[in-house]
Amino acid sequence: MSVLRIVFAGTPAFAAAHLAAISDSAHEIVAVYTQPDRPSGRGKKLSASPVKEIALTKNIPVYQPSSLRDVDAQNQLAQLDADVLVVVAYGLILPKEVLAIPKFGCINVHASLLPRWRGAAPIERALLAGDKVSGVTIMQMDEGLDTGDMLLKTEVPIKQSDTRDDIENNLCSAGQQAIVAALDNLEELLKNPEKQDDSQSCYAEKLAKAEALIDWNSPAETVNRQVRVGVGRFPAYSYLNGQRLRILEVEVSQSTFDSRPGTIVDSNKDSFIVQCGELAVSILQIQLPGKNVVSVRDILNSKPELFAVGKTFTATEKSN
């Protein structure tokens, strides 16, 4: 195994975990690229990205250009004399001039089994589609959107109860191992890359907030996936009694009811059941406006009238 000079490019916590894994390997990280500090919190103070925070604790030089299309930024990267640029959720486009700078090019950790999901939201789209397996692909980057040759793939199963956060955490652990393995064997992997079959690809478009609004005419399993995918990002929501309620945990109920979709058809000490277009869901965790997430059990103990049988969820604040 050759010890590689690595430049790492990434921004969020998912990327920071991969940076930490590489820093613990035998390879040398000569610099880190991350997006410029952004205002955050109530005071809108500038905050460093998780990747920058890790780099600073490890005394790795940090660069934060607003773009890599600038010639000066490209020259700066070239002067680092890197063997490879590792990219994990960086958030900036790498022009072809940058792709050609490192000795072995640029490789990316992509959070899906390519070519299945290309694009910004592979985790969310895999969950919404009902995929039973996801994974991590280490890919050599080209000018396309996640179209480069595949160097290494690791499968990660998706369990029926997994939320978006669960899947991301599992993929992060798999990715940490995969990127180190790929770097340890990079020259050999580059000799025999696997082409992607474009006909098998789907575009994983970034989720919009509007997609979190529950359509109760959908099958119960679709609602279940919508709730699971919203955990950690855009929580699924609906309206009841003119209030917008976030719904954080449900289970598909095999009971059948002859009621309008969105209607509360039954309740017990732990949940209440809402009719869907096909079957129903038991709602276990909710969040009322301005309140913390609570179990339905706690709410039913104190205010059982909030979710009385016969009430109906709607798509707007006004009842239909």
C-alpha positions, 0 to 999 in steps of 0.5 A: 500500500502506498501512503497517499497525499490526500486533500479532503473536501466536505461540509456536513457531519456526514463528511466530517465522520469520513474525514475523521476515519481517513485521518486515523488511517495511514494516509496523509491529509495535507489540506481540507476544503469546506464551504465558507462559514455560514450564519446560524442560530438566533444570533446569526453568528458565523459558524464553522462546518463540522468538517472545518471543526474536525480539521482544526482539532487535527491541525489540518490546513483549511481552505474555504473558497466560495467557488472552485471555478476561480483560477486562483483557487485552482492554482492553490489546489494544484500547489498542494500536490495531492495524489487524490481529492476525496469528496464527501458532501462538499456542496460545491461543483468541481469543474473539469479543471479541478478533476484533473489536478490530483495525480489519481483524480477525485473520488467521491463517497456517494450514499447509495448503490449507484447507479440506482440513485444519483443526485442530492437526496439518495437516502430520502428517495430510497426510503420513499421508494421502499427500497430494501437495500441501500449502500455506499459507492466509492466513485471516480468523479467525472463531469456528470452528476454521479456518473463516474466509474465505480471503484467499490460498493458496500451494501447496507440493508434498510429495515422496516423501522429505519428512519432517514437518520438511521439509514444515514448513520448506517451508511456513514459507518459503512462509508468510513470503512469503504473510503479507507479500504478504497484509499488503501487499494486505490491504484489497483481499484483504478485499474479495473473500474466498473462502468455505470449502467445509465438505464438503471439510474434514477434522479434523487431530487432534493426533497421539498418541504411541501412533500412533508404534507401527508396525503391520507388518501395514500396507502398506509405504507406510503404514509409510514415511509413519509413519516420515517423520511421526515425524521431529522429533516422535514417532519411529516405533518397534517392539520387537525382542529385547525392546528398543524401537527408534526407526526414523528412515529407511526406503525402500519395497522392491519385493521380495516375500517370503513371511514374517510381517509384522515379520520381517527377511527380508533384509539388505545392507551398508546396510540390513535389510528388514522384511516388511510387510502389503504389500511391505516396507521397507528400514530405513536409520536407527535409534536403540537405547535410550539411544543416538544415531541411527545408520545401519544400515550402521554397526550391521551392520558392528559387530553384524550379529547384532542384525538377523539374518534371521528375527528379528521385530519385535513390538508389545510388549516380549514376543515373540508 
